[in-house]
Amino acid sequence: MLSNATDAFQSYDYPISAEEIIESDGDMELELPNGTERLGDALSRSAPETFESAEDAEFAAFSGVSSKAIGRKGYSDRDPICMGEDGPDQVSF
């Protein structure tokens, strides 16, 4: 999803501010499951901060992407069955 951004993050000298990354590569398009988004938009949702490593910048970008990065909203096949409801039987592997 963020392969181009990951490569860009590796090329910076750290520490670096989010503002500097946005200035340099903010127009980079991130391919998301439900569309695209600019890297600058994703990073601007995090608090203005300075990143100490490429990993820190990548985590901030992952945290800042919009709902275009998720599948069906509100869906989870891992939610427990509510009390009083019948659900599938437990399966043990």
C-alpha positions in Angstrom: 0.0 0.0 0.0 2.7 2.5 0.9 5.6 1.0 -1.0 6.5 4.2 -2.8 6.3 6.1 0.5 8.3 3.5 2.3 11.1 3.9 -0.3 10.9 7.7 0.1 11.1 7.4 3.9 14.3 5.4 3.6 15.9 8.2 1.6 15.6 10.9 4.2 18.1 12.0 6.8 16.7 11.6 10.3 15.4 13.3 12.4 13.0 15.0 10.0 9.8 16.8 10.6 6.4 15.8 9.1 6.3 19.3 7.5 9.6 18.6 5.6 8.3 15.2 4.3 5.0 16.8 3.2 7.0 19.6 1.5 9.2 17.1 -0.3 6.8 14.2 -1.2 3.4 15.3 -0.1 1.9 14.9 -3.5 2.8 11.3 -3.7 -0.3 9.1 -4.4 -0.9 6.2 -2.0 -2.7 3.3 -3.5 -5.4 2.2 -1.1 -8.0 -0.6 -1.4 -10.8 1.9 -2.1 -9.0 4.6 -4.0 -6.0 6.8 -3.6 -4.8 9.5 -1.2 -1.9 11.9 -1.1 0.9 11.2 1.4 0.7 14.8 2.6 -3.0 14.4 3.5 -2.2 11.2 5.5 0.7 12.8 7.4 -1.1 16.0 8.1 -3.7 14.1 10.2 -1.0 13.3 12.7 0.2 15.9 15.2 3.1 18.0 13.8 6.0 16.0 14.9 9.6 15.1 14.2 10.3 11.5 13.2 13.4 9.8 14.5 13.4 7.0 11.9 11.9 5.8 8.6 9.8 3.4 10.7 8.3 6.2 12.7 7.4 8.1 9.6 5.8 5.0 8.0 3.8 4.3 11.2 2.5 7.9 11.1 1.5 7.5 7.5 -0.3 4.2 8.1 -2.1 5.8 11.1 -3.2 8.8 9.1 -4.7 7.2 6.0 -8.5 7.8 5.6 -11.3 5.2 5.5 -10.3 4.4 1.9 -7.7 2.1 3.4 -10.2 -0.2 5.1 -12.7 -2.7 3.7 -16.3 -2.7 4.7 -16.8 -0.1 7.5 -18.0 -1.7 10.8 -17.4 -5.2 9.6 -15.5 -7.8 11.7 -15.8 -11.5 11.6 -14.0 -11.6 15.0 -16.6 -9.9 17.1 -18.0 -12.1 19.8 -21.7 -13.2 19.6 -23.9 -11.0 21.8 -25.6 -12.5 24.8 -29.0 -13.9 23.8 -28.0 -14.4 20.1 -27.3 -17.7 18.4 -24.1 -17.8 16.4 -21.9 -20.3 14.8 -20.5 -23.2 16.9 -16.9 -22.8 18.1 -14.3 -24.5 15.9 -11.1 -25.8 17.3 -8.2 -26.4 15.0 
